[in-house]
């Protein structure tokens, strides 16, 4: 998890005692006012669907929803018309995932705690691959996206590693390998950046 073990914005959580489900809205250090707990370093404000008031709870009272979490309807995004035209916002981007303002750790926190629980690993991979494919469709323009493509590739490797040992492992690795072969063909990445090259061979 990120520095200080703080869940990123929009992380789906459930209150252990009260049972409500919501999404991380922000962190606050006003512990004495909200909960009377002064031993915790911070607590969260949580946005609950159809509730105009934010909930407040210390981290110890919350659990991250790891699978089949709902997608918050308060997030507005423009659905893309096709996999080949990702000029409009994707649900992945609506959840805060982007290349320009986030480092690899910050991106992975969003993928692990927000995007994968809500969208599923397959949809995360499909979305990133579709975006990459749209960028390399015109080779003359692909070079200006080289930094972003390498970052997306790093994230695909991270998702593939995260899914090892799960039911989705085969399809995820197959999809990642497919796009990485295309990236190798257009010389956007090196062989050592491919997931298969980074994974030790089985004995």
Beta strands, then each sheet from edge to edge (+ up, - down):
strand 1: 12-15
strand 2: 21-28
strand 3: 43-47
strand 4: 55-58
strand 5: 62-64
sheet 1: 4+ 3- 2+ 1- 5+
end
